Amino acid sequence: EWSDLAVVAFIQNNETKELIQSVYSKELDTHTTDPSASGNLTVRVYPSPFSDQLRILFFQSTPSPVTVEVLSPDGMKIWTGYQKWATSSGEFTWNGTSTSGKKTAPGCYIIRISTGQQVITSNVVYQPL
């Protein structure tokens, strides 16, 4: 069934391993980290692959609360981080564990960053030592 399929693609800087642009598409709902396409919210997620700590930085021209979710490739929520106060920039870190503190399996994960008006997704690879 076509409705069960998703397309995930990303562009990565070979030197720094920083994700430059990513697109996640499911049911024709597409989001991008390209600042020209996303407007108010810009996100930097690095390094990928990572082994111990992933950094998720965000910048927005209109301050608002931010939520970061780590999802498995099939969309299952693994970890959630909240910044409840309105701010124009901030940072989250993810150490490869679930919200309950269990280590996650090596592999690809989707990082979903959302404000009240925008959602941006990025893809990362977790390769623990």
Helices and strands as residue ranges (DSSP letters): G 2-4, E 6-12, E 19-26, E 29-32, H 35-38, E 41-46, E 54-71, E 77-94, E 107-114, E 119-126
